[in-house]
């Protein structure tokens, strides 16, 4: 039996906090789910112990009303990761490969089906990171030229090489992650949304490796590693995230071909 929830009274926010609340995306669509995005007092949330809830039954993402800046960005990303795995049936008992691809396809789907939420998330990062990352300009296409693929990034403090490889090296796959030499390899013929999915996929393997996850680890361990690992990439590797965000935003222009 469903229970109605009385409207919440939100405590007064600073001018900047009020502005962020006004810009908050109205909904997120992933898989068959269309969830409203709402800011709630702790007492009105499905689980008062959490900073956010993905409440599928009430069809909403609940964000606690005291979240600000990078804390809000982290919690929102966590909600997208949770909803991605839930919508694809990736749950306790699934293997590492399933969690890897569920994250990659879920993030690309989020970016392409939720343009308002995608711009909001990247603007939130832009305004609260120390350096001039310009993620919002990238996802809006306000750049003079597409960002180039990085050759190296830091994952959990460890360097990971990214290299484009030909078909003879690639075999029957679109990409590989080699843990022995910490290298992500991407097939040089990749284009469109597949480029974004494969790049995210191989770099998520790198995150799992750096966080020492096993093939059959806990659901919570995969979720936490993905949130922490990818937020770290966004924070510490602006050139890498600019490239990935652009590829996810403009798949029709995405290619590893020179020029």
Rosetta blueprint (number, residue, H / E / L):
1 X L
2 X L
3 X L
4 X L
5 X L
6 X L
7 X L
8 X L
9 X L
10 X L
11 X L
12 X L
13 X L
14 X L
15 X H
16 X H
17 X H
18 X H
19 X H
20 X H
21 X H
22 X H
23 X H
24 X L
25 X L
26 X L
27 X E
28 X E
29 X E
30 X E
31 X L
32 X L
33 X E
34 X E
35 X E
36 X E
37 X E
38 X E
39 X E
40 X E
41 X L
42 X H
43 X H
44 X H
45 X L
46 X L
47 X L
48 X L
49 X L
50 X L
51 X L
52 X E
53 X E
54 X E
55 X E
56 X L
57 X L
58 X L
59 X L
60 X E
61 X E
62 X E
63 X E
64 X E
65 X L
66 X L
67 X L
68 X L
69 X H
70 X H
71 X H
72 X H
73 X H
74 X H
75 X H
76 X H
77 X H
78 X H
79 X H
80 X H
81 X H
82 X H
83 X H
84 X H
85 X H
86 X H
87 X H
88 X L
89 X L
90 X L
91 X L
92 X L
93 X L
94 X L
95 X L
96 X H
97 X H
98 X H
99 X H
100 X H
101 X H
102 X H
103 X H
104 X H
105 X H
106 X H
107 X H
108 X H
109 X H
110 X H
111 X H
112 X H
113 X H
114 X L
115 X H
116 X H
117 X H
118 X H
119 X H
120 X H
121 X H
122 X H
123 X H
124 X H
125 X H
126 X H
127 X H
128 X H
129 X L
130 X L
131 X L
132 X L
133 X L
134 X L
135 X H
136 X H
137 X H
138 X H
139 X H
140 X H
141 X L
142 X L
143 X L
144 X L
145 X L
146 X L
147 X L
148 X L
149 X L
150 X L
151 X L
152 X E
153 X E
154 X E
155 X E
156 X L
157 X L
158 X E
159 X E
160 X E
161 X E
162 X E
163 X E
164 X E
165 X E
166 X L
167 X H
168 X H
169 X H
170 X H
171 X L
172 X L
173 X L
174 X L
175 X E
176 X E
177 X E
178 X E
179 X L
180 X L
181 X L
182 X L
183 X E
184 X E
185 X E
186 X E
187 X E
188 X L
189 X L
190 X L
191 X E
192 X H
193 X H
194 X H
195 X H
196 X H
197 X H
198 X H
199 X H
200 X H
201 X H
202 X H
203 X H
204 X H
205 X H
206 X H
207 X H
208 X H
209 X H
210 X H
211 X L
212 X L
213 X L
214 X L
215 X L
216 X L
217 X L
218 X L
219 X H
220 X H
221 X H
222 X H
223 X H
224 X H
225 X H
226 X H
227 X H
228 X H
229 X H
230 X H
231 X H
232 X H
233 X H
234 X H
235 X H
236 X H
237 X L
238 X H
239 X H
240 X H
241 X H
242 X H
243 X H
244 X H
245 X H
246 X H
247 X H
248 X H
249 X H
250 X L
251 X H
252 X H
253 X H
254 X L
255 X E
256 X L
257 X L
258 X L
259 X L
